[in-house]
Amino acid sequence: MSSPSSPPKTVAATAPVDAALGSQPHFYCAQGYRPEDSVGYMMRQILNLVAQEVEHQLAHTDLTNAQWIPLFKLYIGQASTVAQLARACNLDTGAMTRMLDRLEAKDLCKRVRSEVDRRVVHIELSPAGVQAASEIPKVLCGVQNAHLAGFNADEFETLKSLLRRILNNAESIAAHAHQP
């Protein structure tokens, strides 16, 4: 039974998450919820600020945040086709095609139709694309290290471990949500 001062818990809203993760404590409740205290909100704010700084640091390359990510994924070999790159960047193929149009216009990459399967389009970095992409790791390291100012090595490892747990939970929830 709920007391007059606390509203009843809405089970339906948390049931899929509870089923995916088992019985877990609830760290948040709707009454008195403050976004600025939310882990998700803080992570989003951090990502936005990091992305802004990376874009600022890469301004001399004329690459936007949306452009350097696929360029870097090609550079490190996470993708080699339009379809793979769209998946790696969480974009639909139409959005990826438009992004590649912009990168090709800057002479950073080119699309090459597969000779084995004409439906497959490979993406190759141009020499200018390789040069631009080769600068990205240095910028990413500098920006991320600046955002970790004041952390010691143990705290850094703990932070990564905790974030991996949140990521694993998120992947588990997503996998459970897509099951019939």
N, C-alpha and C positions, 0 to 999 in steps of 0.2 A: 504494500500500500504506500502511496506517496503522501507526504505531509502537505498541508495547505501551502507551505512556503516553497516547496519544490515541485515543479511540474513532473508528471509521470514521464518515464523514459519511453521514447519512441523506439520500439524494438524493430519495426519494419525498416527503418532507415539505416540501422546498423547490422541487420541480419546477414547480408552478403559478405560484409567485411569480417564479421565475427565468425562466419562459417569458414572463410578462407584462412583465418589466423588462429582459430580456436579461442578458448577463453582467455582474454587479455584484459588488463585494467583499462579503464577509459580515462584518459588524461584530459579530455575536453568534454564540456557539456554545453548545450545550446544556450542555457541561461548564463548570461555574463560573458559569453564568448567574445574575445578580443582578437581580431586578425593579427595584430602586431605581436601577440604571444604564440601564434601558430608556427610550428616548425615549417610547414609548407610555405607559409607567407614569408618567413625569414629566408628560406632557401630561394624562393622566387626573387626576393629583393636582392640577395647576394648575386644570383645569376644575372639579373638585369644590370647591376652595377659593374660586375666583372665584364660583361659583354660590352658595355659602354666604354670601359677603359681599354679593352682589347681593340675595339674599333678606333678609338682615339689614337692608340699606339700604332695602328696599321694605316692611319690616314694617308701617310706618304705613299702607300701602295695603291690608293684609290679603291680598296676593297671594303665593302660593307660587311657587317657581321653576318648577314645572310649569304654573302659570297665567299668569305674566307673559309667557312665551315666545309662546304663541299670541295673546295679546292684542296684543303688540308686532308680531307678523307681520301681523295684521289692520291695525293702525295704519299700518304702512309700506307696505301694499298688496302684500305678498308672497302673499296669498291672499284670496279672497272667498267661497269655498264650503267646505263641510265637507270634501269630498274633497281640495281643494287644501291646506287647512290641515292635514289629517292627514298628507299627504305632506310638507309643509314642516316639520312638527314630528316627522317619523319616528314617527308613531303609527298604529295601525290605526284604522279608522273607528269601531269600538266604543269604544275608549279616548277618541277625540276627542269622541264624543257625550257620554260621561260628563263629560269636562272642560268641554264647553260647557254641560252641565246646571249645573255649579257656577258657571261665569261668569255664566250667565243668572240664577241664584239671587241672585247679588250685584248684579244689574242692571247688568252691564258690557257685555252684548251681547244680541242677539236673533237667532233664526233666522227667515228669511223664505223661503218656498217660491217658486221661480221661477214666474212666470206664463207663461213661454215653454215651459219643460220642468219639469213637476211633480216629476220625479225629482231635480232639482237644488235644493239648499238653500243659499241665500246667508246669510252672517253679517254683521250690521251692528253696529258699536259704538254703544252708547248714549252720551249726553252724559257720563255718569259713566265709561264705558269709555274715551272719548277723553281725558278728564281724567287718568285713571289711567295710560293708555298714554303720554301726553305727558311724564310724569315719568321714564319708563324710560331714554331716551337720556342724560339727565343722570347718572343713577345708573350706567349702564354705563360712561360715559366716566370718571367719578370712580374707580370700582373698577378699571377696566383701567389707567388712568394710575398709580394707586397701586401696582399690581403691576409696572409698568415703571419703578419708581423706580431711578435710577442709570444708565439707558440713555441714550445720546445719540441724535441723529436718525439717524446712519449705522447704528448698531447696531440701532435699531428697524427701519429699512428692510431690513437684512440678515436680521433675525429673520423678518420677514414673507416675504421671498423664500425663505428656507429652509423655512418652514412651507408655503408654496405648493407647493414641490417635493414635500414629503411628501404633501400633499393630492392633487396630481396623480398621484403614484405610487399612492396608495390608490385613487383613482378608476379608474386603469388596471387595477389588480389586480381591483377589483370588476367592471369591465366584462368583463375576460377570464374571470373565474370564472362569469359568467352566460351565456357563449356556449356553444352546444351542441357 
